[in-house]
Structure formats: C-alpha cells, structure tokens
C-alpha cells in the first residue's frame, strides 16, 4: 500500500492494484462528498442534523476505505515500482512537507500530530535494534518514558487551558 510509513520502513512500492485502489477510492469519495455538499447540505445547513449527516458520511467513506485497505492487503499484487533508499527518504521528506504545509494552511496541528503518532511504530522499528524488543529492561524504560512524556503533555495542556481561561 502506498503511504509514508512504508517509506519509513524502507519498503515503499507501487503496484497496479495500488493505482486502481487510489483511483476507485478517490472517485467514490469525491462523488459522495460532492453529492453530500451540493444536494444534502443545503437542505440541512442551519440544522443540527447537518452535523449528524456529516459525521455519518465521513464514517461511511472512512469505513469503506478501511474495508478496501483490508481487502487490498489480502491480495498479492505485483510491484511495478520499488523505491530505492534515497527515494524512500525523499518520500518521507515530501510527506513531512505536505503535512506541515497543511498544518500551516489550516492553522491546526492535527495534520502533523496524527501522522506523527501513526509513524512512531515504523520509526521505532527502523531505528531500535531487534534485540531491544526482547529485553525487559528496555521495555520498562520505554513504558516509563512514554508515561512521563504523556504526563508532561497533559500538564502542558492543562496549564495552557488555565492560562486561556484567565484571559477571558
């Protein structure tokens, strides 16, 4: 499948199935969202039902993409392009530029944070030695570091929200 995590793992490839998958899912998504925005939303624009309909449409499209991805992974498509290590690194840089550009454009950091969290596993797989996965000491240290990082992130969030409430 074509995504940035495959580049992080160093296994980026494109098959004929990938191209068809991208075309079919993109076409269906554009068609459904187009119909939703131009036919359904004008009738419910000021209503609370617009949120319910938008969420339902979003979940249906996302669910169909996930279903197609599971089907795609079960297929054995032959790769027509396999990236070299330099091309994998270029794809990683391109993905990062796209996500950061989207974050700057939308003025939200979710477009950077979500891919970053999804990429942590492949990044760890690429840079952490295999024998570290079997050592209980390393596993304990990793859990403690993640707990500490989570506590610091939550503390920063609480501090920031209290600071914002004082301004109001």
C-alpha positions as CSV (number, residue, x, y, z in Angstrom):
1,X,0.0,0.0,0.0
2,X,1.2,3.5,-0.8
3,X,1.9,5.6,2.3
4,X,4.6,7.3,4.3
5,X,5.0,4.6,6.9
6,X,6.2,2.2,4.2
7,X,8.9,4.8,3.2
8,X,9.9,5.0,6.9
9,X,10.2,1.2,6.9
10,X,12.1,1.4,3.6
11,X,9.6,-0.8,1.7
12,X,7.7,1.8,-0.5
13,X,6.4,0.2,-3.7
14,X,3.6,0.9,-6.1
15,X,1.6,-1.9,-7.8
16,X,-1.1,-1.8,-10.4
17,X,-3.5,-2.6,-7.6
18,X,-2.4,0.5,-5.7
19,X,-3.1,2.7,-8.7
20,X,-6.6,1.2,-9.1
21,X,-7.2,1.4,-5.4
22,X,-6.3,5.1,-5.3
23,X,-8.4,5.9,-8.4
24,X,-11.5,4.0,-7.2
25,X,-11.5,5.3,-3.6
26,X,-10.7,8.9,-4.7
27,X,-13.5,8.8,-7.3
28,X,-16.0,7.4,-4.8
29,X,-15.0,9.9,-2.1
30,X,-15.3,12.9,-4.4
31,X,-18.6,11.7,-5.8
32,X,-20.1,11.0,-2.3
33,X,-18.8,14.3,-0.8
34,X,-19.9,16.2,-3.8
35,X,-23.4,14.9,-3.6
36,X,-23.4,15.5,0.1
37,X,-22.3,19.1,-0.1
38,X,-24.4,20.1,-3.1
39,X,-27.6,18.1,-2.7
40,X,-27.9,17.2,1.0
41,X,-26.2,20.0,3.0
42,X,-28.2,23.0,1.5
43,X,-31.4,21.4,2.9
44,X,-30.0,20.9,6.4
45,X,-27.4,23.8,6.6
46,X,-28.8,25.6,9.7
47,X,-30.0,22.4,11.3
48,X,-28.3,20.3,14.0
49,X,-28.9,17.3,11.6
50,X,-26.1,18.7,9.4
51,X,-23.5,17.5,12.0
52,X,-25.1,14.1,12.2
53,X,-25.2,13.8,8.4
54,X,-21.7,15.0,8.0
55,X,-20.4,12.6,10.7
56,X,-22.4,9.7,9.1
57,X,-21.0,10.5,5.6
58,X,-17.5,10.8,7.0
59,X,-17.7,7.5,8.8
60,X,-19.2,5.7,5.8
61,X,-16.4,6.9,3.5
62,X,-13.7,6.2,6.0
63,X,-15.2,2.8,6.8
64,X,-15.3,1.9,3.1
65,X,-11.6,3.0,2.8
66,X,-10.6,0.8,5.7
67,X,-12.6,-2.1,4.3
68,X,-10.9,-1.7,0.9
69,X,-7.5,-1.5,2.6
70,X,-8.1,-4.7,4.4
71,X,-9.1,-6.3,1.1
72,X,-6.1,-4.8,-0.7
73,X,-3.7,-6.2,1.9
74,X,-5.1,-9.7,1.4
75,X,-4.3,-9.5,-2.3
76,X,-1.0,-10.3,-3.8
77,X,-0.4,-7.5,-6.3
78,X,3.0,-7.5,-8.1
79,X,5.0,-4.3,-7.6
80,X,5.7,-2.3,-10.7
81,X,7.9,0.2,-8.8
82,X,10.1,-0.3,-5.8
83,X,11.8,2.7,-4.2
84,X,15.5,2.9,-3.5
85,X,16.6,4.0,0.0
86,X,17.2,7.6,-1.4
87,X,13.7,7.6,-2.9
88,X,12.3,6.4,0.4
89,X,13.9,9.3,2.2
90,X,12.7,11.7,-0.5
91,X,9.1,10.4,0.0
92,X,9.4,10.9,3.8
93,X,10.6,14.5,3.3
94,X,7.7,15.1,0.8
95,X,5.1,13.7,3.2
96,X,6.5,15.9,6.0
97,X,6.4,19.0,3.8
98,X,2.8,18.2,2.8
99,X,1.6,17.6,6.4
100,X,3.4,20.7,7.7
101,X,2.0,22.8,4.8
102,X,-1.5,21.6,5.6
103,X,-1.0,22.4,9.2
104,X,0.1,26.0,8.4
105,X,-2.7,26.4,5.9
106,X,-5.4,25.1,8.2
107,X,-3.8,26.6,11.3
108,X,-4.2,23.3,13.2
109,X,-1.5,20.9,14.3
110,X,-3.7,17.8,13.9
111,X,-2.5,17.3,10.4
112,X,1.0,16.9,11.8
113,X,0.3,15.2,15.1
114,X,-1.8,12.4,13.7
115,X,0.7,11.2,11.0
116,X,3.5,11.6,13.6
117,X,1.7,9.3,16.1
118,X,0.9,6.8,13.3
119,X,4.5,6.9,12.2
120,X,6.0,6.2,15.6
121,X,5.8,2.4,15.2
122,X,7.6,2.3,11.9
123,X,10.2,4.8,13.1
124,X,10.9,2.7,16.2
125,X,11.1,-0.4,14.1
126,X,13.6,1.2,11.8
127,X,15.9,2.6,14.5
128,X,15.5,0.4,17.5
129,X,17.6,-2.8,17.4
130,X,15.7,-6.1,17.3
131,X,17.3,-7.4,20.5
132,X,15.9,-4.4,22.4
133,X,12.4,-5.8,21.9
134,X,13.3,-8.9,23.9
135,X,15.0,-7.2,26.9
136,X,12.6,-6.5,29.8
137,X,14.8,-3.5,31.0
138,X,14.4,-1.7,27.7
139,X,10.6,-2.4,27.6
140,X,10.3,-1.0,31.1
141,X,12.3,2.1,30.3
142,X,10.2,2.7,27.2
143,X,7.0,2.4,29.1
144,X,8.2,4.8,31.8
145,X,9.5,7.3,29.1
146,X,6.1,7.3,27.4
147,X,4.2,7.7,30.7
148,X,6.5,10.6,31.6
149,X,6.0,12.2,28.1
150,X,2.3,11.7,28.4
151,X,2.2,13.3,31.9
152,X,4.2,16.3,30.6
153,X,1.9,16.7,27.6
154,X,-1.2,16.6,29.8
155,X,0.3,19.1,32.2
156,X,1.2,21.5,29.4
157,X,-2.4,21.1,28.0
158,X,-3.9,21.8,31.5
159,X,-1.6,24.8,32.1
160,X,-2.4,26.2,28.6
161,X,-6.1,25.8,29.1
162,X,-6.0,27.5,32.6
163,X,-3.9,30.3,31.1
164,X,-6.5,30.8,28.3
165,X,-9.4,30.8,30.9
166,X,-7.7,33.6,32.8
167,X,-7.5,35.8,29.7
168,X,-11.3,35.5,29.3
